[in-house]
Amino acid sequence: MNGFLVLFIYAFIMIATTVIFTKWTANAERFHVADRKIPFGISAMSIAATWVWAPALFVSGQQAYQNGIPGMFWFLVPNVLCLMLFIPFAKRIRNEFPQGITLSGYMGEKYQSNKVKGIYSFQLGTLAILSTAVQLLAGSKILSLITGLPFWVMTMLLAVIAYSYSQFSGIKAAVATDTLQMIIILGGCILLVPWALKMNGGASALIQGLGSINGNMTSLTSQTGLAVFLGFGLPTAIGLTSGPFGDQCFWQRVFSIRKEHIGKAFFVGALIFALVPIAMGAMGFIAAGSGFKASDVGMVNFEFISSIFPAWVLIPFLFMILSGLLSTVSSNLCAAASMTSDLKTGSSIKKSKLTMLMLLVVAIAISNIPGLTVTWLFLFYGTLRASTLLPTVMTLLGKKLSARGVFIGVLISLCLGLPIFAYGNIFNIALYKTIGSLTTVLMSGIVAVLASRKAVRA
C-alpha cells in the first residue's frame, strides 16, 4: 500500500472540507468559539467524533477480546454516561459565564485568583498534550504497520495533517472536519462488522466470544470480573466520568454551540459515539469467538481484519483510524489555542497557532518514548483530569469554596494521587491503581472543602 498517497488523499479531503465549509479568520474569539453559533446537528457529530479517541477504536476491541463482557462494560458505559452527566453543568457554566472561552478562565474569574486559573490551565494543558500523544502513539503504531512507513515519521505526518486544517479557522475547522470524520467512522463500522459476522458463522461467533478468548469472562461479579473492575474498570470509570469535566475540548464546545442546543447536542452526541466502541468491541468478540489468536492484543482488531478481509479493506479501515485519531488531535489543538485567551497579555491568532505547534512538538516527543503503551497513557491522563472534577462540580453547584482551598486541593491531588496511580501502572498492581485513582478524584474535593472552612473561620 502506498502510505504517502493514502495520507495525501486524506489530508486533501480534510483541507478541502475546511476551505469549502469555513472561512479563514483573524478574529481570536471567532477562532476559539465560532461566534457561539454552531448549530445542533454538526455540534452533536463533533462531540461524538472528539470523544472517539484512540482507546475507543483500540481498547474497546482489546477489552472485548481479552476481558469479555466485564472489560467491554467498564469501557462502554462510563464512556457514554459521562457525556450525559456533563449536560446540566454545561448549561450552568454557559448561563453564568456567557462570554467565556475556557474552564480555567471561568474558575479564575469565579475565585478572582491567578493561582486557581494557573493550576486549572496546567491540568487542561497537560491533558491536551497527553491526549494528543496517545492519539499519535496508537495511530502511528498501527498505521506504520499498514503503510510501511517508520513509526516516528508517521507521528510527524499525522501532526502535520491535523495542524494544516486546524490553523485555518480554529474551532470551525475542527467541527466541520469532525462531522465528515464521524461519517467515515460510522461507514467503516457498517461495512466491517456485518461482513465479519458473515465470514465467521454469523451471530454464533459473537455470542461465543462474549466470555473473551479464554471463555471465562462473562460475569461482572465473578472473581475474574471483579479483578477486571479493580484493575481496569474503576480507574477507567473515574477517568471517564471526569472526562469532559477536565477537558477543554468540551468546555470550548459548550461556549461555541448555540445556547439552546447544548443539552440535546451532548445527549445525541453520546448516543452517536456509543455506536463506535460497540462496533469495535463486537469485532473483538467475533475474533475471540472464532478462536483467532492475536500476537498483540492491543491491536487485535487490526490483526483480525487483516487476516479475514481482502487487502483493499485496509484502505477504508485506514481512513476510519485516521478520522478517529485526528478528530481528537484537531480538537486538542483548538483547545490549547483557546487557552491563550487566559493570558494577561490577551489572545492573538499568532499566539494561538504557536501554542498549537508547541503542543504537537511535545506530544510527538512523548509518543516516541520507547515502551509506552496506549492503555497506560490513557489511564494516566484519565486520572489526571479527575484532579479537578470535584472542585469544578462543587463550584458550578454553588458550593462556597475559597480560592486557596481550590488551589491546594487540586495541587495535593496532583502531587499525591498521580504518583500512586503511576506506580500501580508501572508495576501493574491493581490495588495501587485503585488507591491512586480514588485519591486523585477525592482529595481535591475534600481538601478544598476543609481548607475553605478554615479560611472562613480565620
C-alpha positions as CSV (number, residue, x, y, z in Angstrom):
1,M,0.0,0.0,0.0
2,N,1.3,3.5,-0.9
3,G,1.1,5.1,2.5
4,F,2.1,8.6,1.4
5,L,-0.6,8.5,-1.3
6,V,-3.4,7.5,1.2
7,L,-2.3,10.1,3.7
8,F,-2.1,12.8,1.0
9,I,-5.6,12.0,-0.2
10,Y,-6.9,12.0,3.3
11,A,-5.2,15.3,4.1
12,F,-6.5,16.8,0.8
13,I,-10.1,15.8,1.7
14,M,-9.9,17.4,5.2
15,I,-8.3,20.6,4.0
16,A,-10.8,20.9,1.2
17,T,-13.7,20.4,3.6
18,T,-12.3,23.1,5.8
19,V,-11.8,25.6,3.0
20,I,-15.2,24.9,1.4
21,F,-17.3,25.0,4.6
22,T,-15.4,27.5,6.7
23,K,-13.6,30.8,6.3
24,W,-10.1,31.8,7.4
25,T,-10.3,34.2,10.3
26,A,-8.0,36.5,12.1
27,N,-10.5,37.2,14.8
28,A,-9.5,35.5,18.1
29,E,-13.0,35.0,19.5
30,R,-14.3,33.6,16.2
31,F,-11.3,31.3,16.0
32,H,-12.0,30.0,19.5
33,V,-15.8,29.9,19.8
34,A,-17.2,30.5,16.3
35,D,-19.3,33.4,17.4
36,R,-21.2,31.0,19.7
37,K,-23.5,29.9,16.8
38,I,-22.6,26.3,16.0
39,P,-25.9,24.5,15.2
40,F,-27.2,21.3,16.8
41,G,-26.6,18.7,14.1
42,I,-22.9,19.3,13.4
43,S,-22.2,20.0,17.1
44,A,-23.6,16.6,18.0
45,M,-21.4,14.9,15.4
46,S,-18.4,16.9,16.5
47,I,-18.9,16.0,20.2
48,A,-19.1,12.3,19.2
49,A,-16.1,12.5,16.9
50,T,-14.0,14.3,19.5
51,W,-14.8,11.6,22.0
52,V,-13.7,8.9,19.5
53,W,-10.1,9.0,20.7
54,A,-7.6,6.1,20.3
55,P,-9.0,4.0,23.1
56,A,-12.5,3.9,21.6
57,L,-11.0,2.4,18.4
58,F,-8.5,0.1,20.0
59,V,-9.1,-0.5,23.7
60,S,-12.8,-1.5,23.2
61,G,-11.7,-4.3,20.8
62,Q,-8.9,-5.3,23.2
63,Q,-11.2,-5.4,26.2
64,A,-13.8,-7.4,24.4
65,Y,-11.2,-9.9,23.2
66,Q,-9.2,-10.1,26.4
67,N,-11.7,-9.4,29.2
68,G,-15.1,-10.2,27.6
69,I,-18.3,-8.7,28.9
70,P,-16.7,-7.1,32.1
71,G,-14.0,-5.3,30.1
72,M,-16.4,-4.1,27.4
73,F,-19.0,-3.0,30.0
74,W,-16.5,-0.9,32.0
75,F,-15.2,0.8,28.9
76,L,-18.6,1.5,27.2
77,V,-21.0,2.5,29.9
78,P,-18.8,5.2,31.6
79,N,-17.8,6.5,28.2
80,V,-21.5,7.2,27.3
81,L,-22.8,8.3,30.7
82,C,-20.1,10.9,31.3
83,L,-21.3,13.0,28.3
84,M,-24.8,12.8,29.6
85,L,-23.9,13.7,33.2
86,F,-22.0,16.7,31.8
87,I,-25.1,18.3,30.3
88,P,-26.5,20.2,33.4
89,F,-23.1,21.6,34.2
90,A,-22.5,22.7,30.6
91,K,-25.8,24.6,30.8
92,R,-24.8,26.2,34.2
93,I,-21.5,27.5,33.0
94,R,-22.9,28.9,29.8
95,N,-25.5,30.8,31.9
96,E,-23.0,32.0,34.5
97,F,-20.2,32.9,32.0
98,P,-21.9,33.6,28.7
99,Q,-18.8,35.3,27.2
100,G,-16.4,32.6,28.4
101,I,-14.0,30.6,26.3
102,T,-12.2,28.3,28.8
103,L,-12.9,26.4,32.1
104,S,-9.7,27.9,33.5
105,G,-10.9,31.4,32.7
106,Y,-14.2,30.7,34.4
107,M,-12.6,29.3,37.6
108,G,-10.1,32.2,37.7
109,E,-12.9,34.7,37.3
110,K,-15.1,32.9,39.9
111,Y,-12.4,33.0,42.6
112,Q,-10.6,36.1,41.4
113,S,-7.4,34.1,41.6
114,N,-4.5,33.7,39.2
115,K,-3.3,30.6,41.1
116,V,-6.7,28.9,40.6
117,K,-6.6,29.8,36.9
118,G,-3.0,28.7,36.7
119,I,-3.4,25.2,38.2
120,Y,-6.5,24.6,36.0
121,S,-4.5,25.8,33.0
122,F,-1.8,23.3,33.9
123,Q,-4.3,20.4,34.2
124,L,-6.1,21.3,31.0
125,G,-2.9,21.9,29.1
126,T,-1.2,18.8,30.2
127,L,-4.3,16.8,29.4
128,A,-4.3,18.2,25.8
129,I,-0.6,17.2,25.4
130,L,-1.1,13.7,26.7
131,S,-4.3,13.1,24.8
132,T,-2.6,14.2,21.6
133,A,0.3,11.9,22.4
134,V,-1.9,8.9,22.9
135,Q,-3.6,9.5,19.5
136,L,-0.2,9.7,17.8
137,L,1.1,6.7,19.7
138,A,-1.9,4.5,18.9
139,G,-2.4,5.8,15.3
140,S,1.2,5.7,14.3
141,K,1.7,2.2,15.6
142,I,-1.0,0.7,13.5
143,L,-0.6,3.0,10.5
144,S,3.1,2.3,10.3
145,L,2.2,-1.4,10.0
146,I,-0.4,-0.7,7.3
147,T,1.7,1.7,5.2
148,G,5.2,0.5,5.9
149,L,6.3,4.0,7.0
150,P,8.5,4.3,10.1
151,F,6.7,5.0,13.4
152,W,8.4,8.3,14.1
153,V,7.7,9.5,10.6
154,M,4.1,8.6,11.0
155,T,3.8,10.6,14.2
156,M,5.1,13.7,12.4
157,L,2.8,13.2,9.4
158,L,-0.3,12.9,11.5
159,A,0.6,16.0,13.4
160,V,1.2,18.0,10.2
161,I,-2.2,16.9,8.8
162,A,-4.1,17.9,11.9
163,Y,-2.3,21.3,12.1
164,S,-2.8,22.0,8.4
165,Y,-6.5,22.4,8.7
166,S,-6.9,23.3,12.4
167,Q,-4.9,26.5,12.0
168,F,-7.2,27.7,9.1
169,S,-10.3,28.6,11.1
170,G,-9.9,27.1,14.5
171,I,-12.9,25.5,16.1
172,K,-15.0,25.9,12.9
173,A,-12.4,23.8,11.1
174,A,-12.5,21.2,13.8
175,V,-16.3,20.9,13.8
176,A,-16.5,20.8,10.0
177,T,-13.9,18.0,9.7
178,D,-15.3,16.2,12.8
179,T,-18.6,15.8,11.0
180,L,-17.1,14.2,7.9
181,Q,-14.8,12.1,10.1
182,M,-17.7,10.8,12.1
183,I,-19.5,9.8,8.9
184,I,-16.3,8.0,7.7
185,I,-16.1,6.1,11.1
186,L,-19.7,5.1,11.1
187,G,-19.4,4.0,7.5
188,G,-16.5,1.8,8.4
189,C,-18.4,0.2,11.2
190,I,-21.4,-0.5,9.0
191,L,-19.1,-2.1,6.4
192,L,-16.8,-4.2,8.6
193,V,-19.0,-5.7,11.5
194,P,-21.7,-7.3,9.4
195,W,-19.1,-8.6,7.0
196,A,-17.1,-10.1,9.8
197,L,-20.2,-11.8,11.2
198,K,-21.0,-13.3,7.8
199,M,-17.5,-14.6,7.3
200,N,-17.4,-16.2,10.8
201,G,-20.7,-18.1,11.0
202,G,-23.0,-15.3,12.0
203,A,-24.0,-14.3,15.5
204,S,-22.8,-17.5,17.0
205,A,-19.2,-16.3,16.8
206,L,-20.0,-13.1,18.6
207,I,-22.0,-14.9,21.3
208,Q,-19.2,-17.5,21.7
209,G,-16.7,-14.6,22.2
210,L,-18.6,-12.8,24.9
211,G,-16.5,-14.6,27.5
212,S,-13.3,-13.4,25.9
213,I,-10.7,-15.5,24.2
214,N,-10.3,-17.6,27.4
215,G,-14.1,-18.1,27.8
216,N,-14.2,-17.2,31.5
217,M,-15.1,-13.5,31.4
218,T,-18.9,-13.5,31.3
219,S,-19.9,-12.0,34.7
220,L,-19.3,-8.6,36.2
221,T,-19.5,-10.1,39.7
222,S,-17.3,-13.2,39.4
223,Q,-13.8,-13.3,40.7
224,T,-12.4,-12.6,37.3
225,G,-15.0,-9.9,36.7
226,L,-14.1,-8.2,39.9
227,A,-10.4,-8.3,39.0
228,V,-11.2,-6.5,35.8
229,F,-13.2,-4.0,37.7
230,L,-10.3,-3.2,40.1
231,G,-7.5,-3.2,37.6
232,F,-9.3,-1.6,34.7
233,G,-13.0,-0.8,35.4
234,L,-12.7,1.5,38.4
235,P,-9.8,3.7,37.1
236,T,-11.5,3.8,33.8
237,A,-14.9,4.8,35.3
238,I,-13.2,7.6,37.4
239,G,-11.2,8.9,34.4
240,L,-14.1,8.8,32.0
241,T,-16.7,10.2,34.4
242,S,-14.4,13.2,34.9
243,G,-13.5,13.2,31.2
244,P,-15.5,16.1,29.8
245,F,-15.2,18.0,33.1
246,G,-11.4,18.1,32.9
247,D,-11.1,18.5,29.1
248,Q,-11.1,22.0,27.5
249,C,-12.2,20.4,24.2
250,F,-15.7,20.0,25.6
251,W,-15.9,23.3,27.5
252,Q,-14.9,25.0,24.3
253,R,-17.8,23.4,22.5
254,V,-20.1,24.4,25.4
255,F,-19.2,28.1,24.7
256,S,-19.4,27.6,20.9
257,I,-22.7,25.8,20.5
258,R,-26.0,27.8,20.3
259,K,-27.0,28.1,23.9
260,E,-30.5,26.5,23.4
261,H,-28.9,23.4,21.7
262,I,-26.3,22.5,24.3
263,G,-28.3,19.8,26.1
264,K,-29.5,17.9,23.1
265,A,-26.2,18.2,21.3
266,F,-24.3,16.4,24.1
267,F,-27.1,13.8,24.5
268,V,-27.3,12.9,20.8
269,G,-23.5,13.1,20.6
270,A,-23.2,10.5,23.3
271,L,-25.5,8.1,21.5
272,I,-23.7,8.5,18.2
273,F,-20.4,7.9,19.9
274,A,-21.7,4.7,21.6
275,L,-22.0,3.1,18.1
276,V,-18.2,3.1,17.7
277,P,-17.0,1.2,20.7
278,I,-20.0,-1.1,20.3
279,A,-18.9,-1.9,16.8
280,M,-15.2,-2.2,17.6
281,G,-16.0,-4.3,20.7
282,A,-18.2,-6.5,18.6
283,M,-15.2,-7.1,16.3
284,G,-13.2,-8.1,19.4
285,F,-15.9,-10.5,20.5
286,I,-16.1,-12.1,17.0
287,A,-12.3,-12.5,17.0
288,A,-12.4,-14.3,20.3
289,G,-15.4,-16.4,19.3
290,S,-13.7,-17.5,16.1
291,G,-10.6,-18.6,18.1
292,F,-8.4,-16.0,16.5
293,K,-5.0,-15.7,18.2
294,A,-3.7,-12.2,18.3
295,S,0.0,-11.6,18.6
296,D,-0.6,-8.2,20.1
297,V,-4.0,-8.0,21.9
298,G,-3.8,-4.2,21.8
299,M,-4.0,-4.4,18.0
300,V,-6.4,-7.4,17.8
301,N,-9.0,-5.6,15.6
302,F,-6.3,-4.7,13.1
303,E,-4.8,-8.2,13.1
304,F,-8.2,-9.8,12.8
305,I,-9.3,-7.5,9.9
306,S,-6.0,-8.1,8.1
307,S,-6.4,-11.9,8.4
308,I,-10.0,-12.3,7.2
309,F,-10.7,-9.5,4.7
310,P,-9.3,-8.7,1.3
311,A,-6.3,-6.4,1.3
312,W,-8.3,-3.4,-0.1
313,V,-10.3,-3.3,3.1
314,L,-7.3,-1.8,4.8
315,I,-7.9,1.4,2.9
316,P,-11.3,2.3,4.4
317,F,-10.0,0.9,7.7
318,L,-7.1,3.3,7.4
319,F,-9.4,6.2,6.7
320,M,-11.5,5.2,9.7
321,I,-8.5,5.2,12.0
322,L,-7.2,8.5,10.7
323,S,-10.7,10.0,11.3
324,G,-10.9,8.8,14.9
325,L,-7.4,9.9,15.8
326,L,-7.2,13.3,14.0
327,S,-10.7,14.4,15.2
328,T,-9.3,14.4,18.7
329,V,-5.9,15.8,17.8
330,S,-7.5,18.8,16.0
331,S,-9.8,19.4,18.9
332,N,-6.9,19.3,21.3
333,L,-5.1,21.9,19.1
334,C,-8.1,24.2,19.2
335,A,-8.5,23.7,23.0
336,A,-4.9,24.5,23.6
337,A,-5.1,27.6,21.3
338,S,-8.2,28.8,23.2
339,M,-6.3,28.8,26.4
340,T,-4.2,31.7,25.1
341,S,-7.3,33.8,25.9
342,D,-6.4,33.3,29.6
343,L,-3.1,35.2,29.3
344,K,-2.9,38.7,30.8
345,T,-1.5,40.0,27.5
346,G,-4.6,38.9,25.7
347,S,-5.1,36.4,22.9
348,S,-4.0,36.7,19.3
349,I,-4.1,34.3,16.3
350,K,-0.3,34.2,16.2
351,K,-0.1,33.1,19.8
352,S,-2.8,30.5,19.3
353,K,-1.1,29.0,16.3
354,L,2.3,28.9,18.1
355,T,0.6,27.2,21.0
356,M,-0.7,24.5,18.6
357,L,2.8,23.9,17.2
358,M,4.3,23.7,20.7
359,L,1.7,21.2,21.8
360,L,2.5,19.0,18.7
361,V,6.2,19.1,19.3
362,V,5.9,17.9,22.9
363,A,3.2,15.3,22.0
364,I,5.4,13.8,19.2
365,A,8.3,13.5,21.7
366,I,6.1,11.7,24.3
367,S,4.6,9.3,21.7
368,N,8.1,8.2,20.7
369,I,9.1,7.2,24.2
370,P,10.2,3.5,24.0
371,G,7.8,1.0,25.7
372,L,5.0,3.5,26.3
373,T,1.6,1.8,25.8
374,V,-1.8,3.2,24.8
375,T,-3.6,1.7,27.8
376,W,-1.1,3.1,30.3
377,L,-1.1,6.6,28.9
378,F,-5.0,6.5,28.6
379,L,-5.4,5.5,32.2
380,F,-2.8,8.1,33.4
381,Y,-4.3,11.1,31.7
382,G,-7.8,9.9,32.6
383,T,-6.7,10.1,36.3
384,L,-5.1,13.5,35.7
385,R,-8.3,15.1,34.6
386,A,-10.1,13.7,37.7
387,S,-8.0,16.0,39.8
388,T,-10.2,19.0,39.1
389,L,-13.6,17.2,38.9
390,L,-15.0,17.8,42.4
391,P,-13.9,21.5,42.7
392,T,-15.4,22.2,39.3
393,V,-18.7,20.4,40.1
394,M,-19.0,22.0,43.5
395,T,-18.3,25.4,42.1
396,L,-21.0,25.1,39.4
397,L,-23.4,23.7,42.0
398,G,-22.9,26.9,44.1
399,K,-20.8,25.4,46.9
400,K,-18.9,28.2,48.7
401,L,-15.2,27.4,48.4
402,S,-12.2,29.6,48.8
403,A,-9.6,30.2,46.1
404,R,-6.9,28.9,48.5
405,G,-8.9,25.8,49.1
406,V,-9.4,25.0,45.4
407,F,-5.8,25.6,44.6
408,I,-4.4,23.5,47.5
409,G,-7.0,20.7,46.9
410,V,-6.0,20.3,43.2
411,L,-2.3,20.6,43.9
412,I,-2.4,17.9,46.6
413,S,-4.5,15.7,44.4
414,L,-1.9,16.0,41.6
415,C,1.1,15.6,43.8
416,L,-0.2,12.6,45.8
417,G,-2.8,10.7,43.7
418,L,-1.0,10.7,40.4
419,P,2.3,9.2,41.6
420,I,0.5,6.4,43.4
421,F,-1.5,5.7,40.3
422,A,1.6,5.8,38.1
423,Y,3.4,3.3,40.4
424,G,0.4,0.9,40.2
425,N,0.5,1.2,36.4
426,I,4.2,0.7,36.0
427,F,4.2,-2.4,38.2
428,N,0.7,-3.5,37.2
429,I,-0.6,-3.5,40.8
430,A,-4.4,-3.2,40.8
431,L,-4.6,-2.0,44.5
432,Y,-2.3,0.9,43.8
433,K,-4.2,1.8,40.6
434,T,-7.4,1.9,42.6
435,I,-5.9,3.9,45.6
436,G,-4.3,6.3,43.2
437,S,-7.5,6.9,41.2
438,L,-9.6,7.4,44.3
439,T,-7.0,9.6,46.0
440,T,-6.8,11.9,42.9
441,V,-10.5,12.3,42.5
442,L,-11.5,12.6,46.2
443,M,-8.5,14.5,47.6
444,S,-9.1,17.7,45.6
445,G,-12.7,18.0,46.8
446,I,-12.0,17.0,50.5
447,V,-9.1,19.4,50.8
448,A,-10.9,22.2,49.0
449,V,-13.8,22.0,51.4
450,L,-11.6,21.7,54.6
451,A,-9.3,24.5,53.5
452,S,-12.2,26.7,52.6
453,R,-13.8,26.2,56.0
454,K,-10.6,27.0,57.8
455,A,-10.3,30.2,55.7
456,V,-13.8,31.2,56.7
457,R,-13.2,30.7,60.4
458,A,-9.9,32.6,60.2
